[in-house]
């Protein structure tokens, strides 16, 4: 018996994955632009504050002023990095949410019945013909067999697609 079920599922989901990748790139570019602008402004502000503190410190004493300015600049860089990472995390979470939302929209398409049938077939191929298969509230199916479970819900499939993209998704936020 040949195992064409994974290829059929992969082929059936290829347009969805391609659209998710395209949408992810577009969303990520917009979020990255915003994040870079915010980080740049924060760094500029931190540098300006550091210069002001440095000037005041020189008036109070060269040695003390240089140390204080350096400490402030280090803190400002840490804060900028922290905000950048938080913005990236937020962008990634938004991407995951939007990907799941878009894939759930498949339920309203004419091809959903066929997709659901293929997912049910895949679930039975994974867990056996006696598996109990039910519709997931987000679309797709969940199957259960004694001691095993297969989540082929549309949301889970979208999340797995993003997870498989790994570094490619992370590169959306890299300069």
N, C-alpha and C positions, 0 to 999 in steps of 0.2 A: 504494500500500500504506500503510495507516495504522499508526501506531506505538502500539498499545495495550499492548504488552508492559510498558513501564515502569509504566503505571498499574496493570496487573494485579499486578505485583510489589509496588508500593507499597500497593495495596489489601490484598493478602495479608499484608503485614507490618504493617499498621496496628494490629491488635490486639496484636501483639508490641511494637510501639513504644509504644503506649498503656500497656501493662503495665510496660514498662521505665521510662517516665516516672513512673508512679505509684510504682513501687518505688524509683526514684531519689529522688523527693521524700521518701518516708518515710525512707529510709536517710540522706539528706542532712540532714534535720531532726534526726534522732537524733545524727548525727555533729557537726552544727553546735552543738547544745545542749551536747554534751560538750566540744567545742573552746572554746566561749565560757566555760564554767565553768572550764576549765583556764586559759584566757587571763586571765580575771578574777581567779582565785586568784593567778596569777603576778604580775599587775599589783599586786594588793593586797600581796603579799609584797614586791615591789620597792619599792612606796611605803613600806611599813613599814620596810624596810631603809634606804631613803633618808632617812626621818625620823630614824631612829636615828643614822645617819651624820651627818646635818645637826646634830643635837643635840650629838654629840661634837665635831664640827668647830667649833661655836660656842665650846665650851669651849677649844678649842685656838687659835682665832683666826677671827674672822668672815669675813674674805676667803678664807682657805684652805678653810674648811668649806663655804661656799656653792658654790665651784667644784667641790669633790670630790663634793658631793651632786648637783649638776647633771649631772656626768659619769656618776655611778652611775645616775641616773634615765634618762639617755639610753641607757646600755648596757642597762638593764633593759627599756626600751621596745623597743629593737632585739631583744633576746632574746625578748620576748613576741611581737613581730611575726614573728620567725623561726619560733618554735614554732607560731604560728597558721598561717603559710603551710605549714609542714611537715605539720601536721594536715590542712589542706585538700587538700594534694597526696596524702596517704595516703588520705583519704576518697574522692578522685576515682579513685585507682587501685583502691580497693576497689569502688567503684561500677562501674568498667569490668570488673573481674573478675566481680562478681556478675551484671552484665548478660550477659556472655558465658556464664556458667554457666547462667543461666536460659534463654537462647535455645538452648543445647545440649540442654536438657531436652526441646525440641520433638521430638527424634529418637524419644522414647519415646511420642509421642502418635499417635493414629490418623490424624491429618491430615498426618503427616510425608511420607508417600509422595507425596501430592498437592503439597505444598510443594516437595519435591525435584524433582518433574517440572516445576513452574513455573520453578524456578531453572535447571534444565537448559535449558528452552526460552528463558529470558532470556539465558543464556550463549551459546546458538547465535545468538540475535538480535543479540547484541553482536559476536560474532567470526565469524559465518558458519556455515552448515550443516555445513561440514567440520571444525569445531573438535573437538578431542579433549576430552571432558568426563569428569571422574572425581569420585568421591565424596571429600569432604574428611574427614579423621579426626574433626573436630569436628562434622560434619554439614554439609549443603549441598554445593556443588560448586565445583570449580576447572576452568576451561576454558583450553585452549591452542590457539593457531593460530600459524602462522609469524610470529614477531616480536611476538606479543601474548599477553596473559594476562588472564583475568578471574577474580577471587577472589570467589565468591559463597558462601563458607563462612558458616555461621551466626555464627561469632565475628566475622568481618570485617563482616558486615551489622550486628551489634549495635554494633560500634565506630563504624561510619559513622553509624548512627542517633544515637549520643551526640555525635559530632563535629558533625553537622548541627544539633543542639540548641544548640551554641555557648554563647552568653551565658545561655541559659535554664538550662543545667547549672551554670554558674558562679554563677548567682543562688541556687542551693540553699545555698551556703555564705555568702552575704552577709547581714549583719544587716538 
